[in-house]
Amino acid sequence: MEPGVREYLLRIVNTIALAIFWMAINSTLGIMYQFGFLDQGIHLGQILFYTWMIVSFILLFRYLKKLWLKPIDFEDPGYSELDQPQ
């Protein structure tokens, strides 16, 4: 597989994996441990949960933005325009 295509596919896989991992953590804390529900009022655990969710989303977004703004070199390292027939 060409290095540029491989790097592109790895970025896609890493993005999906990180997003699913972030959602799994927040779903577990919010649903299973009842931090996402405000039925009996607001408690310290819920404040910490929502703060964590917002801060971790911002950090995840910044990381993914930085990852995708890096240019990918799709050119074949062994390719040269001098090698082309004229």
N, C-alpha and C positions, 0 to 999 in steps of 0.2 A: 504494500500500500504506500502511496506517496506520502511524504512527510507532512505536507500542507493539509491534505485531506484527513490524515490521521489526527493532526492537532485540532482540526475543526470538529471532528466527531468526538474527540475527548472532551472538548469544551461543552458540547451538547450533553454528553453523558454526565459530566460533572455538574452542570447546571440543573439537570433534572434530579440527580441524586441529592444535591444540597437542598433543593426546594422540597423534595419529599421528606428528607430528614427534618427540616425545619417545621414542616406541617405536622409530622408525627410527634415531635416533641411538644408542640403547642396543643395539639389535639389531646395528647395524653394528659398533660397538665390541666387543660381546660375542661375536658369532659370526664375523664376517669377520676380525677382528684377534685372535681367540682369547683375549680377556681374560675371557670368561665361564666358561671351562672350567678346572677345577682338577686336570687329569690329572697334570701333572708337579710338583705342589706349588704353594705360594703364592708369588707374586712381587710386586714393588712395583707393576707395571702392573695386576695384578688387584686389589690393595688400593685403588689409585686409582680403578679402574673401579667397584668396588662402592660406594666412598664417593661418587663422582660420581652413581651411579645413585640412591642413597638420598637424598642432599641435593637433587638436581634433582627427584626425585619430591615431596619435601616442599615445595619452592618452587612446583612446578606445582600441587600440591593447594591451597596457600595462595592462589595467584593465582586459581584457578578458584572457590574458596570465596568470596573477596572479590568476584569478578565476579558470581556468582549471588546473593549476599546483597543486592546493590544492587537497590532496587525499580524495577520497570518501570511507567511511567505508561501504562496502556492507555486512559485517557480521551482522547477527541478534543478537541484544544485549542479547536476552534470550537463545541463542544457546551456548552450551558448549560441548566440545568433551567428557566430562565425562558422558554426557547424552546418548551417543550412546551405543547400545547393542553390546556386544562382541561375 
